Amino acid sequence: MTLKELVKGKKVGFRFYCDGALWYATEDGFEFPVPISDTGTGIFEAEASAIQYMRWIRKHLAEQAEWEKEREVQARNLPGGGAPA
């Protein structure tokens, strides 16, 4: 899903707190963290407009893309080139 599809006209909802981050999810089920260190004096409601959280959604999408690239590299390094046995 693209960033635009995740935020345009959508809402996010608070899910849980874990390891210094508030975890939210979009209406589409995309979960992302908001680090407490990033919150400053802001107010973080249980439900809000997704566009207000675009900064953290964008960051998490980029991290997931990096993880996927790394998984592909690791798969190529497996015996047999990562092909199923």
C-alpha positions as CSV (number, residue, x, y, z in Angstrom):
1,M,0.0,0.0,0.0
2,T,1.2,3.5,-0.7
3,L,1.5,6.3,1.8
4,K,-1.3,8.2,0.0
5,E,-3.6,5.2,0.2
6,L,-2.9,4.8,3.9
7,V,-3.6,8.4,4.9
8,K,-6.1,10.0,2.5
9,G,-9.4,10.3,4.3
10,K,-8.4,7.7,6.9
11,K,-8.1,7.5,10.6
12,V,-5.5,5.9,12.9
13,G,-6.3,4.2,16.3
14,F,-4.0,3.7,19.3
15,R,-3.2,0.0,19.8
16,F,-0.7,-0.4,22.6
17,Y,2.5,1.0,24.2
18,C,5.7,-1.1,24.0
19,D,9.4,-0.4,24.4
20,G,9.2,3.4,24.3
21,A,6.7,3.7,21.5
22,L,3.0,4.3,21.0
23,W,1.8,1.8,18.4
24,Y,-1.0,3.0,16.1
25,A,-2.8,1.3,13.2
26,T,-4.5,2.7,10.2
27,E,-8.0,1.7,9.2
28,D,-6.3,-0.7,6.7
29,G,-4.5,-2.5,9.5
30,F,-1.0,-1.0,8.9
31,E,0.7,-0.7,12.3
32,F,3.4,1.8,13.0
33,P,5.3,3.1,16.1
34,V,5.4,6.7,17.4
35,P,8.6,6.9,19.5
36,I,7.9,8.6,22.9
37,S,11.1,10.6,22.2
38,D,9.3,12.2,19.2
39,T,6.2,13.2,21.1
40,G,7.5,16.3,22.9
41,T,4.6,18.1,24.4
42,G,2.1,16.8,21.8
43,I,-1.3,15.3,22.6
44,F,-1.7,11.8,21.1
45,E,-5.4,10.8,21.1
46,A,-6.8,7.3,20.9
47,E,-8.2,8.1,17.4
48,A,-7.0,10.8,15.0
49,S,-6.8,11.7,11.3
50,A,-4.1,9.5,9.6
51,I,-2.6,12.5,7.8
52,Q,-1.5,13.9,11.2
53,Y,0.6,10.7,11.6
54,M,2.0,10.7,8.1
55,R,5.5,11.4,9.4
56,W,5.7,8.1,11.3
57,I,3.8,6.1,8.7
58,R,6.2,7.2,6.0
59,K,9.2,6.3,8.3
60,H,7.8,2.9,9.1
61,L,7.0,2.2,5.4
62,A,10.7,3.0,4.5
63,E,12.0,0.8,7.3
64,Q,9.8,-2.1,6.1
65,A,11.2,-1.6,2.5
66,E,14.7,-1.8,3.9
67,W,13.9,-4.9,5.9
68,E,12.5,-6.5,2.7
69,K,15.7,-5.6,0.7
70,E,17.8,-7.2,3.5
71,R,15.6,-10.3,3.5
72,E,16.1,-10.7,-0.2
73,V,19.9,-10.3,0.2
74,Q,20.0,-12.9,2.9
75,A,17.8,-15.3,0.9
76,R,20.3,-15.1,-2.0
77,N,23.1,-16.0,0.4
78,L,21.4,-19.2,1.5
79,P,22.6,-22.5,0.0
80,G,20.7,-23.0,-3.3
81,G,20.1,-19.2,-3.7
82,G,17.1,-19.2,-1.4
83,A,15.1,-21.5,-3.7
84,P,12.6,-23.7,-1.9
85,A,13.9,-27.2,-1.1
